[in-house]
């Protein structure tokens, strides 16, 4: 799919990129990226290392200048939060003191520190120096700092990488809370279930281009070549049926006999779609 043909609605965008190209010497890292993001949505940026995700974020945040093309960020939404690895954390300072320093810079009430530490599950580690934290804990501290000043646009790079399921769910709840406040969120992740759970739209990036864009489930339906139903009955039998009128009649019979245990359609996940389009894995 050519990213220049992405169908965008006329609702005012908070971020818009139009045919953005970025070159480093002879190397073209972004090759004509076009993307429109509406206020309050979560957009997933999915692609392997080197696909252009970080470069794209740095251009949107003003850290890099595009070689050509246009970048628009709503002037009323220039306050941004970023979680990019453990960037900017002070190793010898405690979790609390790291956030206290950040609070002073942004003139944030110190009461907010304990609030965000609790949300990311670091209350018990508040006095622990950063150099004594695990990788996952560092990531959570970086997330706490990113949301502390309640930014209008939030950039999250692999926010749940290396975390246990319980903490991952807590982080997901925090991300959804930020969305409910109206925060626009850019999320990079290799976790396809995470993208499908959180993102309203996803952009699949490969070698500097957006090769597919849309709602996660819509993308799955678009590439559902099999169009089958996978059925499991209570007696242990499993079968695949073509998704047609005949299958509907069989399913109705199984339901009437109380034999049907599970039924699933065969839409591919985002990983499978990416492999179909590129021949390679997302990671």
Buried (B, 14 or more C-beta within 10 A) or exposed (E): BEBEEBEEEEEEBBBBBBBBBBBEEEEBBBBBBBBBBBBBBBBBBBBBEEBBBBBBBBBBBEEBEBBEBEBEBBEEBEEBBBBBEBEEBEEEBBBBBBBBEBBEEEEBEEEBBEEBBBBBBBBEBBEBBBEEBEEBBBBBBBBBBBBBBBBBBBBBBBBBBEBEEEBBEBBBEBBBEBBEEEBBBBBBBBBBEBBBBBBBBBBBBBBBBBBBBBBBEEBBBBBBEBEBBBBBBEEEEEEEBEBEEEBEEBBEEBEEEEBBBEBEEBBBBBBBBBBEBBEEEBE
